[in-house]
Amino acid sequence: MCKGLVFHIIHGSFVDGYGIRTTVFLKGCPLRCLWCCNPEGQRSIPELKYEEELCNGCGRCLSLCPVDAIRMVSDGDTAHVVIDRKICTDCLKCIGGCFTGALDQFGKWYTVDELFRIVRSDLPFYRASNGGVTIGGGEASMQAEFTRAFIRKCRENRIHTALDTCGYTPTPESFACMEEADLLLFDIKGLDPAAHLANTGVSNDMILANFKRMDEIGKPMIVRFPLIHGYTETDESVERIADLIAGMRHVERVDLIAHHEYGKNKYPQLGMEYTMASPEYTDEQLLRIKQEFSRRGIKVQLGG
């Protein structure tokens, strides 16, 4: 039976105009955005999560690691474990010896039916608010077979589906995920090819081609534009993106997502370093950017 790797489920989330929703986050993403706020969604495997502040230094986990990737260190009167991520295989065997929750995992396998039973529990809220299910990541289309099967299961039960996507779909199956969803939350991270490659690790050729193709077939879309000083956002980039969207017929709205550091604490939990540094936007700056879209007749809002 088809299974999907889920790393987070949020009940009672919102997409403006699309009611109360359950958001399901699937692991695996072809992009490596410098500002990524969900680093736990990048790799397509269950990963070891470690929160040092929860470690009581009991040492139970040390003997459970088959590759000796865990060692104990002392810091004055306290002790805690350190994980050597270079040799850790993410086998997750150490979790069984941790009773404080310091060791846990990002990612759990679900069948379509198992996941649907969870989202179906929110059905009264969907019906009352014209809501539904949002599937994000990572990039959900990387788990194309599972994502398509889950979308169909929702459709069979008259539950609206939105796919939060970066638009990078290298296979026919992953492209079909966009075709089958009722709504796309389509990320546009920049139009300059060189900057996009430097910022995300992939070309934007396929992304922009898919964006235009979805508009041609009449797919409802909400564009999500991350605003990162000096990376995605300059005067020229804002104007070019606004011009592109102004020529689209099926973009319902643009959500401007200002840079934040909500995911910063997850990096050390994965043994990763957070290196992104970008100043916060002032209200005046955000208003100026918003006006570039508004004056072209595009519905636009801050956040999404």
Phi, psi and omega in degrees: 000141181297133178235151178234150182260110185253136178247351179195145175226127179244125176265141175078026174281174183224146162236116185309126180090352182232026166067191179285136188221158166257127180253127180247127181253122179258146182277153178106125179208135179282345181266154173230071182295137182299333185257014187311128179259359176233065181298336179289352178261003186282315185267148185267038177221157170295136185237150179285129177252131180228122176249102187302325184293344179266351183285129178260005176072024183290332176082006181299329186286338187301315184284348181273345182277119184285348182242011179055045179271357183244133176223159181260137176232149179252145178223086184071240182271357182242162177222151177207164181269155174235138183251127176275099185291343180290333180246349177298133181258005183056038177286338175071011181294333182292337183299325182298340180262002184257119182255001180258350183087007179295323177255127180210191181226147170262111176116127178220138181280135176229145164279166178300316181295321179297315180292322181295325178299326179290311183289332180295336179296340179264010185306319179301326180287323176299314184295320184286334187241006187058041181266208183167210185243135173249132181247117182229204183191212022042204176229106187299332182291349174291334172257063194297315183299315180293314182299316179296318180295322180290319177301317180295322178298318177296317181297319178301333181254018175057042176252125181294138180238136173240136178250117176273112190224149173274352177082004180266103188231090186282354180235156176302325181292320179289325175298322182296335176300318179294322180295325188274338180290151179285329183216143175249130167261096194260117180280128170243113187254009178140154181254338180288120185301315182294317180294320180296317179297317180292324185278330188237344181089358179225158175288155177261007181302308181295321181298312182290325176296318178293322178301313180292322180295319179296324177292321181296324181272001175085025181283123176298135183222145166244121181275133175248117184246106178287130181260108180234113182310126174077357180244292178263338190243115166222169178304316182293317183294321179297315181296319181293318179292319178297320178296318179299313183291327179299335179272000181268149181260341189239018171274116184279330185193159172244127175256120179269116184254099181291146181305135176219171181239034183297333182264004186302321184290344181283336184298308178296334177295338178253005184074024181253160178254132177270115187247356184287131176224114180215132183294154177289155178275144172276162178300323181294319179296316180295321179296319179298317179295316180301321181294332177299325178278318183300319184288351174262007178082017182265131174290129187215147176215161176271129183081172181182000000 
